[in-house]
Structures are given as structure tokens and as C-alpha cells.
Amino acid sequence: QFGYSHAISRPPISALAGVWTIDDINLIVNAPNADLLPEKSDNYVARLAYYFEPVGSFTFLLQQNEITNVRETRRYTADEFGYGDDPAYLGYEFVSTTNGARLFRYRNMEFGYNQQLSFLPGPFRNTNLNVNYSRSFANQRRPGTIPHKVSGSVAWNYWRVNLRVSGIWMDDAQWTSTVGRFQRHNVKFDLNAGFRLSDRMSLFAQGRNILNEPRTQYDPNPGTNLPPVLQGMFNYGVSWVFGVKGNF
């Protein structure tokens, strides 16, 4: 399979027009940019799949996105922003959104494996295994780009019970807005469980990040042999949802 699409993303109104936000303590002005252009992207996708008995598949995916007029947040001096002659803004910095001049190119490669383990004995015949690995590349540093990622799940159902454990491992990723700062690799697990009371009614439970894994950010020590320094640790805890579901 092969696909291509072209998309145009227009900037939000708040980035084009609106009031200035002036911070007189830190001497920063947040201002819109009326000349902001829409982002344009060309997206290419190719996918190969091999299916095997009894129920299983291997997949291989290649994806490329090319974006022009990428929106970027930039700091300007008062002179660069056109207010160098205004004494009211002497020493202020202006923060605004602008369009980058370089083409942003993102590439992703993904391998997938999915199989129902029907060869297992008795109550384990309905076990399903799913594993995916993705490798991402970008010609520019941009928040959200994760070089390596592995995700997967094991699902099982028998009689009235169904269970699903899913996990994701993410490599070190420079996806913060501060240059050089990066998020340390981490792994998180989720749990979904259900019990069918009748054909129309069931109980369910959902757990997010059940091992309570935090997210950590580090700043490097360039030019030294010192290890990176912990900049922040963010722990959102474990989230559980319990409920009753009905189909009528």
C-alpha cells in the first residue's frame, strides 16, 4: 500500500491577532504576528503486510512528512521587533511566533507483529500478543521526536473475564522547548480488565501508569565529563477508573 496527502494548517487566530501580554517584572512582551503564514505539509506512507495462519501478521511501515513554513516561537530584542526607538520598551524582549525558513523533514520506520496464540492449551488459546518497534528521524530538533520506541500488549479472555496489559518504552528524547534539555528513557504500563455480568452488562477497570513511573528531564554538561543534571521530575501518579458498562 502507498499513500500521499497534502495538508495546509492555518495558524490560530490568537497567533495572528490579539492583545499584547506585557511582563514588566521580567521585561518580556508576548505579541502576535499578523504576517504568519500557514504550514504546508506533504505526507508519504508505504506499508507492507504479511498475514499467516491461524491469526497473525507482520507489518512494515515507512512514513515521511515534509513541512514548510514551520511555526516557531522566537525571542527578539526591541530593536529587532521594530520598537528600538520606543523608550517604553527599553530592555524588553519580544516573544512571538514566526515561520521557519528551513524545510522540516520527519521520517519514521515501524515494524509490527501481531498473533493470536491459539496453539496454547485450554483457557490460554484466546491470548493475543502485539509488539511494535519504531525508529524516527528528523533533520531538525523538534519537541515530540522520539528516536526509538517499543510498545506492545498481551490480551487474554476466557469465559466472562478479559484482561489486557500494555506497555511502552521510550528512548531518551529531546522533546522539550529548551535547547539541549532531554527526557530520560522510561517505560510505562497500563491495565484493562473486565467481567461480563450478562449479555448487556459488564464491570470494567482501567489503570494508567500502574507502576507509578515518573517522567524526568535532564540538562547536559557540555564540554565536561560530568553526567547530565536532573532538571525536573514529574510524577502524575497512578490513575484508576472503575465502572459498570451497559449496552441497550
KAMOVEN-V445403 format. One record per residue. N is the residue number from 1. PSI is psi as a letter, one per 30 degrees, with the letter a starting at -180 (NA if undefined). OMEGA is omega in whole degrees, -180 to 180 (999 if undefined). D_LAST is the distance of its C-alpha to the last C-alpha in whole Angstrom. Layout:
N:PSI:OMEGA:D_LAST ; N:PSI:OMEGA:D_LAST
This chain:
1:k:178:39 ; 2:k:180:40 ; 3:l:177:39 ; 4:k:176:41 ; 5:l:177:40 ; 6:k:-176:42 ; 7:k:176:40 ; 8:k:180:42 ; 9:j:-179:40 ; 10:k:-179:42 ; 11:l:177:43 ; 12:l:-179:41 ; 13:e:-178:43 ; 14:f:179:44 ; 15:f:-179:46 ; 16:e:-175:48 ; 17:l:180:48 ; 18:a:-177:48 ; 19:l:173:50 ; 20:k:172:52 ; 21:j:-173:51 ; 22:k:177:55 ; 23:j:-176:55 ; 24:f:178:59 ; 25:e:-180:59 ; 26:g:178:58 ; 27:h:180:60 ; 28:k:176:57 ; 29:k:173:55 ; 30:j:-173:52 ; 31:k:175:52 ; 32:l:180:50 ; 33:j:-177:52 ; 34:f:-178:52 ; 35:g:-177:53 ; 36:k:-179:50 ; 37:l:177:49 ; 38:k:173:46 ; 39:k:177:45 ; 40:k:-177:45 ; 41:k:172:44 ; 42:k:-173:44 ; 43:k:-180:41 ; 44:k:179:42 ; 45:k:174:40 ; 46:k:-175:41 ; 47:k:174:39 ; 48:k:-180:40 ; 49:k:175:37 ; 50:k:-177:38 ; 51:k:-179:36 ; 52:l:-179:37 ; 53:l:-2:35 ; 54:e:178:33 ; 55:j:-180:31 ; 56:l:-179:33 ; 57:l:166:34 ; 58:k:179:37 ; 59:l:178:37 ; 60:k:-174:40 ; 61:k:172:39 ; 62:k:-177:42 ; 63:k:176:41 ; 64:k:175:44 ; 65:k:176:43 ; 66:k:-174:46 ; 67:k:173:46 ; 68:l:-177:49 ; 69:h:-179:49 ; 70:k:179:48 ; 71:k:-179:47 ; 72:k:174:49 ; 73:k:-175:50 ; 74:k:176:54 ; 75:k:179:56 ; 76:l:167:59 ; 77:l:179:62 ; 78:e:180:63 ; 79:e:179:66 ; 80:e:-177:63 ; 81:f:178:61 ; 82:g:-179:64 ; 83:g:-180:64 ; 84:f:-179:67 ; 85:f:-179:70 ; 86:j:-178:68 ; 87:f:-180:69 ; 88:f:-178:66 ; 89:g:178:64 ; 90:k:-180:67 ; 91:f:-180:65 ; 92:l:169:62 ; 93:k:179:59 ; 94:k:178:57 ; 95:k:-178:53 ; 96:l:178:52 ; 97:k:180:50 ; 98:l:177:52 ; 99:k:177:51 ; 100:k:-178:53 ; 101:f:-175:55 ; 102:k:173:54 ; 103:k:176:52 ; 104:k:-179:49 ; 105:k:179:48 ; 106:k:178:45 ; 107:k:-179:45 ; 108:k:176:42 ; 109:k:-175:42 ; 110:k:173:39 ; 111:k:-180:39 ; 112:k:177:36 ; 113:k:-180:35 ; 114:k:-180:32 ; 115:k:170:32 ; 116:k:-173:30 ; 117:i:-175:32 ; 118:f:179:32 ; 119:f:179:36 ; 120:l:-176:35 ; 121:l:169:35 ; 122:b:-173:32 ; 123:f:-178:29 ; 124:g:-177:30 ; 125:f:-178:30 ; 126:g:177:27 ; 127:k:180:28 ; 128:k:-180:28 ; 129:k:-179:31 ; 130:k:180:31 ; 131:k:177:35 ; 132:k:174:36 ; 133:k:179:39 ; 134:k:178:40 ; 135:k:-175:43 ; 136:k:178:44 ; 137:l:174:47 ; 138:k:-179:48 ; 139:f:176:51 ; 140:k:174:51 ; 141:k:-180:50 ; 142:k:179:46 ; 143:k:178:44 ; 144:f:180:41 ; 145:j:-179:43 ; 146:j:-174:42 ; 147:e:-178:45 ; 148:k:179:43 ; 149:k:176:40 ; 150:k:179:38 ; 151:l:180:34 ; 152:l:180:33 ; 153:l:172:30 ; 154:k:-179:29 ; 155:k:-179:26 ; 156:k:174:25 ; 157:k:-179:23 ; 158:k:-179:23 ; 159:c:-178:22 ; 160:g:-172:19 ; 161:k:170:21 ; 162:k:-179:21 ; 163:k:176:23 ; 164:k:175:25 ; 165:k:-180:28 ; 166:l:-179:29 ; 167:l:178:33 ; 168:k:175:35 ; 169:k:-180:39 ; 170:k:179:40 ; 171:l:172:44 ; 172:k:-175:46 ; 173:k:175:45 ; 174:i:-176:47 ; 175:g:175:44 ; 176:l:-178:46 ; 177:f:179:47 ; 178:k:-176:51 ; 179:k:179:53 ; 180:f:-179:54 ; 181:k:-177:51 ; 182:l:176:48 ; 183:k:180:45 ; 184:k:179:46 ; 185:k:-179:44 ; 186:l:178:41 ; 187:k:-179:38 ; 188:k:-179:35 ; 189:k:175:32 ; 190:l:-179:28 ; 191:k:173:26 ; 192:k:-179:22 ; 193:l:179:21 ; 194:l:176:18 ; 195:j:-177:17 ; 196:j:178:14 ; 197:e:179:14 ; 198:a:179:12 ; 199:f:-176:10 ; 200:f:-174:7 ; 201:k:179:9 ; 202:l:173:12 ; 203:l:178:15 ; 204:l:176:17 ; 205:k:180:20 ; 206:k:178:22 ; 207:k:179:26 ; 208:k:179:28 ; 209:h:-170:32 ; 210:f:177:32 ; 211:g:175:36 ; 212:h:-179:36 ; 213:k:179:38 ; 214:l:173:40 ; 215:k:-176:41 ; 216:k:177:45 ; 217:k:-176:47 ; 218:k:171:51 ; 219:k:180:54 ; 220:l:175:56 ; 221:i:-176:60 ; 222:k:178:62 ; 223:g:179:65 ; 224:l:175:65 ; 225:g:-178:64 ; 226:k:178:62 ; 227:l:177:58 ; 228:l:-177:56 ; 229:k:178:55 ; 230:k:179:52 ; 231:e:-179:51 ; 232:k:175:48 ; 233:k:-175:45 ; 234:j:-178:41 ; 235:j:-178:39 ; 236:g:176:36 ; 237:a:177:35 ; 238:k:180:32 ; 239:k:179:28 ; 240:k:175:26 ; 241:k:177:22 ; 242:k:-179:20 ; 243:l:177:16 ; 244:k:-180:13 ; 245:k:179:10 ; 246:k:176:6 ; 247:k:-177:4 ; 248:NA:999:0
